[in-house]
Amino acid sequence: MAESAAEPVLSAAETELAVALLASAWDERSEISAAELIWDRRHIVRLRLGSGRTAVLKRRGDKSLESGQARSFGVELAVLEYLNAMPVPVAPRLLGADPDAGILLMEDLGPGTSLADSLLAGDRARAEADLVGYARALGALHAWSIGRPGDLANLRARYAPGAPTGPAWLSALESGRDAFLDAAARLNLPAGGVAEEMTEIAALLTGTSYLGLVHSDACPDNVHLADGVCRIFDFETSGWGAIALDAAYLVAPFPSCWCFARLPAEVAAPAVAAYRGCLKDAGIELGPDWDAVTAAALASFIIARGRVIARALDEDPTWGTTTMRPRLLTWLRTFSETASRAGVLPRLHGLAAGLHDQLSQRWSGLVVPEYPALVQPGRGKATAPGWTRAGYSGTTSP
């Protein structure tokens, strides 16, 4: 069995447990011939069995049942078991789990690429097609989950007791409020009534009829693409809430992702249409209030970054393809445009527009990079960091 420099990838107990779980799932017993770390992360392991089959093992790590790792593990286990009921899967199938041991086994999606690969190393036609595939997968996930809250709630209560039931963005929205207002005050921007509208944001996101399973980190590297089919993985921060929190990733774009660059409206539009089409095919019409909920989602992305905005006034460290300042200006602009179109959150809209104008002047000369697959002549091109170039494609994904 493959070993790291310090210790075996799997203990003897983990090995025997994995063999037993897979034997139950596949109705045949086969020994593990190799265990390989994925992305050099000790909690994600690809198993190769003597039968020729493969599977992906994910383990909890921290043994404390009250730890953040344990809750994230429990959330993902609950979601994967919930999604096993989908007739056409959009996530890896859950093969088995032992919650007490902190181990789950899921389908190995096999060779493929990610949307990050397409945007950073593909051509325009491929990137546009894969964006549409990504949008359809999100749409299928949301359409299927709407109307099925009870099953997920029961599984979360079993596997992740005490974990917030909503998506991670809701808690991030609450924790970023004061820092966001402090950053506005530091720039002498009027913020009267904005605190009250922050409460309205939460109400828009929780009171909408468009409620379903929200991934919360629907990044281009958290998807697997093969033969035109997109599968989504890594549900550790997911929860039940406004599906616009995921759909708005195509508008913002990608507010929690290292692989950020400008996503032109003409490229995003077919993907947005494909997303809406998936919901419509399932009998879910997105009415005039959809823009208001989308604006609330985009607002939450900005407010959640309150501490980041304050820090960016003084320093601008690199994260992935670029620094934070181009991201912040882009997210402020897309929120302002959407809120204006929807006619909601006028005070926050005014503050965001003021922030955008003042920060644009403060950071004059700043360039929002373009994805290499979509770059226009004369524009700055995003560059993938070195750690992504050695096989960060779907070939190493779950």
C-alpha positions in Angstrom: 0.0 0.0 0.0 1.2 3.5 -0.8 2.8 5.3 2.2 3.7 8.8 3.0 7.1 9.6 4.5 5.8 9.6 8.0 3.1 6.9 8.2 0.8 4.7 6.1 -2.0 6.6 4.3 -4.5 4.3 6.0 -4.3 2.5 9.3 -5.1 -1.2 9.5 -8.4 -0.4 11.1 -9.3 2.1 8.4 -8.3 -0.3 5.7 -10.5 -3.1 7.1 -13.4 -0.8 7.6 -13.2 0.5 4.0 -13.0 -3.0 2.6 -16.1 -4.0 4.6 -18.1 -0.9 3.6 -17.2 -1.4 -0.1 -18.1 -5.1 0.1 -21.5 -4.2 1.4 -22.0 -1.6 -1.3 -20.8 -3.8 -4.2 -21.8 -7.3 -3.0 -18.2 -8.5 -3.4 -15.1 -8.3 -1.2 -11.9 -7.1 -2.7 -8.7 -6.0 -0.9 -7.2 -2.6 -1.2 -4.1 -2.7 -3.4 -3.2 1.0 -3.1 -4.3 4.1 -1.2 -3.2 7.5 -2.7 -3.7 11.0 -1.2 -5.7 13.3 -3.4 -4.2 16.9 -3.6 -1.7 15.8 -0.9 -4.5 16.1 1.7 -4.5 13.4 4.3 -8.3 13.4 4.7 -9.1 12.5 1.0 -7.8 9.2 -0.3 -8.3 7.3 -3.6 -8.6 3.6 -3.0 -7.6 1.1 -5.7 -8.9 -2.4 -5.2 -7.7 -5.7 -6.5 -10.9 -6.1 -8.5 -9.8 -3.0 -10.5 -12.5 -0.8 -9.0 -11.7 2.5 -7.3 -13.4 4.6 -4.7 -12.7 7.8 -2.8 -12.4 7.8 1.0 -12.9 10.9 3.1 -12.3 11.0 6.8 -13.2 13.4 9.5 -9.8 14.2 10.9 -10.4 15.8 14.2 -12.0 13.1 16.5 -13.9 15.6 18.6 -17.5 15.4 17.7 -17.9 19.1 18.6 -15.1 20.3 16.3 -15.7 22.2 13.0 -14.1 19.4 11.1 -16.6 16.9 12.6 -19.5 19.1 11.7 -18.3 19.6 8.2 -17.9 15.9 7.8 -21.4 15.3 9.2 -22.9 17.9 6.9 -21.3 16.3 3.8 -22.3 12.8 4.8 -25.9 14.0 5.3 -25.9 15.7 1.9 -24.4 12.8 0.0 -26.9 10.4 1.5 -29.7 12.8 0.7 -28.5 13.2 -2.9 -28.3 9.4 -3.4 -32.0 9.6 -4.1 -31.6 11.7 -7.2 -32.4 9.5 -10.2 -29.7 11.2 -12.3 -26.8 12.1 -10.0 -25.2 15.5 -9.9 -22.9 14.5 -7.0 -20.7 11.4 -6.3 -22.8 8.5 -5.1 -22.3 7.7 -1.4 -21.1 4.1 -1.2 -21.0 3.7 2.6 -20.0 5.4 5.8 -19.2 4.8 9.5 -20.0 8.1 11.3 -18.5 6.9 14.5 -15.2 6.2 12.9 -15.4 9.3 10.8 -15.1 7.7 7.4 -17.3 7.9 4.3 -16.7 6.3 0.9 -18.0 7.8 -2.3 -17.9 7.1 -6.0 -14.7 7.9 -7.8 -15.8 10.1 -10.7 -12.8 9.0 -12.8 -10.8 10.9 -15.4 -12.1 14.3 -16.3 -11.4 18.0 -15.9 -12.8 20.9 -13.8 -14.4 24.2 -14.8 -11.3 25.8 -13.5 -9.2 23.9 -16.1 -11.6 25.0 -18.8 -11.4 28.7 -17.9 -7.7 28.8 -17.1 -6.3 26.4 -19.7 -9.0 25.7 -22.3 -10.3 27.5 -25.3 -13.3 29.8 -25.5 -15.7 27.2 -27.0 -14.9 24.6 -24.3 -15.1 27.2 -21.5 -18.5 28.4 -22.7 -19.8 24.8 -23.1 -18.5 23.8 -19.6 -20.1 26.9 -18.0 -23.4 25.8 -19.4 -22.9 22.2 -18.1 -22.0 23.7 -14.7 -25.2 25.8 -14.7 -27.3 22.8 -15.6 -25.8 20.7 -12.8 -26.6 23.5 -10.3 -30.1 23.8 -11.8 -30.8 20.1 -11.6 -29.5 20.0 -7.9 -31.8 22.9 -6.9 -34.8 21.8 -8.9 -34.7 18.3 -7.3 -34.1 19.5 -3.8 -36.9 22.1 -3.8 -39.8 20.6 -1.9 -37.7 18.0 -0.2 -36.5 19.7 3.0 -37.6 17.1 5.4 -35.4 14.3 4.3 -32.3 16.5 4.5 -33.2 17.9 7.9 -33.5 14.4 9.3 -30.1 13.4 8.0 -28.5 16.5 9.3 -30.0 16.0 12.7 -28.5 12.5 12.7 -25.0 13.2 11.3 -24.4 16.9 12.2 -26.3 17.8 15.3 -25.7 21.3 16.3 -24.5 22.5 12.9 -26.3 25.5 11.4 -29.0 24.3 9.1 -28.5 27.2 6.7 -25.7 27.6 4.1 -22.4 29.0 5.2 -23.1 32.4 3.6 -25.8 33.2 6.1 -23.5 33.0 9.1 -20.8 34.8 7.2 -23.3 37.6 6.4 -23.9 38.1 10.1 -20.3 38.0 11.1 -19.2 40.5 8.5 -21.8 43.2 9.3 -19.8 45.4 11.7 -16.6 45.2 9.8 -18.4 46.2 6.6 -19.9 49.3 8.3 -16.6 50.1 9.9 -14.9 50.1 6.5 -17.6 52.5 5.1 -17.1 54.8 8.1 -13.3 54.8 7.5 -13.9 56.0 4.0 -16.4 58.7 5.3 -19.3 57.1 3.3 -22.8 57.7 4.5 -24.4 54.4 5.8 -27.7 55.6 7.3 -30.3 52.9 7.1 -27.8 50.3 5.8 -27.9 48.3 9.1 -31.7 48.0 8.8 -31.3 46.8 5.2 -28.9 44.1 6.3 -31.8 42.7 8.2 -33.9 42.9 5.1 -31.2 40.9 3.2 -31.6 38.0 5.7 -35.3 38.2 5.3 -35.1 38.1 1.5 -32.9 35.1 1.7 -34.9 33.1 4.2 -38.4 34.3 3.2 -38.2 33.4 -0.5 -40.1 30.5 -2.0 -36.9 29.5 -3.8 -35.5 27.4 -1.1 -33.4 24.2 -1.6 -30.1 22.7 -1.1 -27.4 25.3 -1.4 -23.8 24.1 -2.0 -22.3 27.4 -0.7 -18.9 26.9 -2.4 -19.9 26.1 -6.0 -16.4 27.0 -7.3 -15.1 26.0 -10.7 -12.7 23.5 -9.0 -15.4 21.8 -7.1 -16.9 20.3 -10.2 -15.9 17.4 -12.4 -16.5 17.4 -16.1 -16.4 14.4 -18.4 -18.2 13.7 -21.7 -20.2 16.8 -21.4 -21.6 15.8 -17.9 -20.9 18.0 -14.8 -20.9 16.5 -11.3 -20.5 18.6 -8.2 -18.6 17.7 -5.0 -17.4 19.0 -1.7 -20.6 19.8 0.3 -19.0 20.6 3.6 -20.4 24.1 3.9 -23.8 23.4 2.3 -27.2 24.0 3.9 -30.9 24.6 3.2 -31.6 28.1 2.0 -32.1 30.5 -1.0 -30.8 28.7 -4.1 -29.9 32.2 -5.4 -26.8 31.9 -3.2 -25.5 29.4 -5.6 -27.0 30.7 -8.8 -25.4 34.1 -8.2 -22.0 32.6 -8.6 -22.5 33.1 -12.3 -23.3 36.7 -11.7 -20.8 37.8 -9.0 -18.8 35.8 -10.2 -17.4 33.0 -7.9 -17.2 34.8 -4.6 -15.5 32.1 -2.6 -13.1 30.9 -5.2 -9.3 31.2 -5.7 -9.9 30.9 -9.5 -11.5 34.3 -10.0 -11.5 36.4 -13.1 -13.9 38.6 -15.0 -16.8 36.6 -16.5 -18.2 38.6 -19.4 -22.0 39.1 -19.5 -22.2 37.6 -22.9 -20.5 34.4 -21.7 -22.5 34.2 -18.4 -25.9 34.8 -20.2 -26.2 31.3 -21.9 -25.2 29.6 -18.6 -27.8 31.7 -16.6 -30.4 30.8 -19.3 -29.5 27.1 -19.0 -29.9 27.3 -15.2 -33.3 28.9 -15.5 -34.3 26.3 -18.1 -33.5 23.4 -15.8 -35.8 24.9 -13.2 -38.5 25.6 -15.7 -38.4 22.0 -17.0 -39.0 20.9 -13.4 -42.1 23.2 -13.2 -40.3 26.0 -11.3 -40.8 29.4 -12.7 -38.5 32.2 -11.5 -40.8 35.2 -11.1 -40.1 38.9 -10.9 -38.9 38.5 -7.3 -35.9 36.4 -8.4 -33.9 39.5 -9.1 -34.5 40.8 -5.6 -33.4 37.5 -4.1 -30.3 37.5 -6.4 -29.5 41.0 -5.3 -29.7 39.9 -1.6 -27.4 37.0 -2.4 -24.9 39.3 -4.1 -25.1 41.7 -1.1 -24.4 38.9 1.3 -21.1 38.1 -0.6 -20.0 41.7 -0.1 -21.0 42.1 3.5 -19.5 38.8 4.4 -16.2 40.2 3.2 -16.3 43.1 5.6 -13.0 42.3 7.2 -11.5 41.7 3.8 -12.6 45.1 2.6 -11.1 46.8 5.6 -7.8 44.9 5.1 -7.7 45.7 1.4 -7.6 49.4 2.1 -4.0 48.9 3.4 -2.7 45.7 1.7 -3.6 43.5 -1.2 -2.1 40.0 -0.9 -2.5 37.5 -3.8 -5.1 34.7 -3.5 -5.1 32.3 -6.4 -5.4 34.0 -9.7 -5.3 37.6 -8.5 -5.6 39.8 -5.4 -8.7 40.8 -3.4 -9.1 44.3 -4.8 -10.2 43.3 -8.3 -12.6 40.9 -6.7 -14.2 43.5 -4.5 -14.6 46.0 -7.2 -16.3 43.4 -9.4 -18.6 42.2 -6.7 -19.6 45.8 -5.7 -20.4 46.5 -9.4 -22.5 43.4 -10.0 -24.5 43.9 -6.8 -25.2 47.6 -7.6 -26.4 46.7 -11.1 -28.7 43.9 -9.9 -30.1 45.9 -6.9 -30.8 48.8 -9.3 -32.6 46.5 -11.7 -34.6 44.9 -8.9 -35.4 48.1 -7.1 -34.3 46.7 -3.7 -31.9 47.7 -0.9 -31.6 51.3 -2.1 -29.4 52.5 0.9 -27.0 49.6 0.5 -27.0 50.1 -3.2 -26.0 53.7 -2.7 -23.3 52.7 -0.3 -21.9 50.0 -2.6 -21.9 52.4 -5.5 -20.0 54.9 -3.4 -17.6 52.3 -2.3 -17.0 51.2 -5.9 -16.4 54.8 -7.0 -14.1 55.7 -4.2 -12.1 52.5 -4.3 -11.8 52.7 -8.1 -10.1 56.1 -7.6 -8.0 54.9 -4.7 -6.8 51.9 -6.7 -6.5 53.6 -10.0 -4.8 51.5 -12.6 -6.1 48.3 -11.1 -6.9 45.7 -13.8 -9.6 43.0 -13.3 -8.0 39.9 -15.0 -9.7 37.9 -17.7 -9.8 34.1 -17.9 -7.3 32.9 -20.5 -10.0 31.0 -22.4 -12.1 34.2 -22.6 -9.5 37.0 -22.7 -9.9 39.8 -25.2 -7.0 41.4 -27.0 -5.2 44.0 -24.8 -6.7 42.9 -21.5 -4.9 41.4 -18.5 -4.9 37.6 -18.3 -5.4 35.7 -15.1 -2.6 33.3 -14.2 -3.1 30.1 -12.3 -0.8 29.8 -9.2 1.9 27.2 -9.4 0.2 24.8 -7.0 -2.6 24.4 -9.5 -0.5 23.4 -12.5 0.6 19.9 -11.4 -2.6 18.0 -12.0 -5.2 20.2 -10.4 -7.8 18.9 -12.8 -10.7 16.5 -12.4 -8.3 13.6 -12.9 -7.5 14.0 -9.2 -10.9 15.0 -8.0 -13.5 12.8 -6.3 
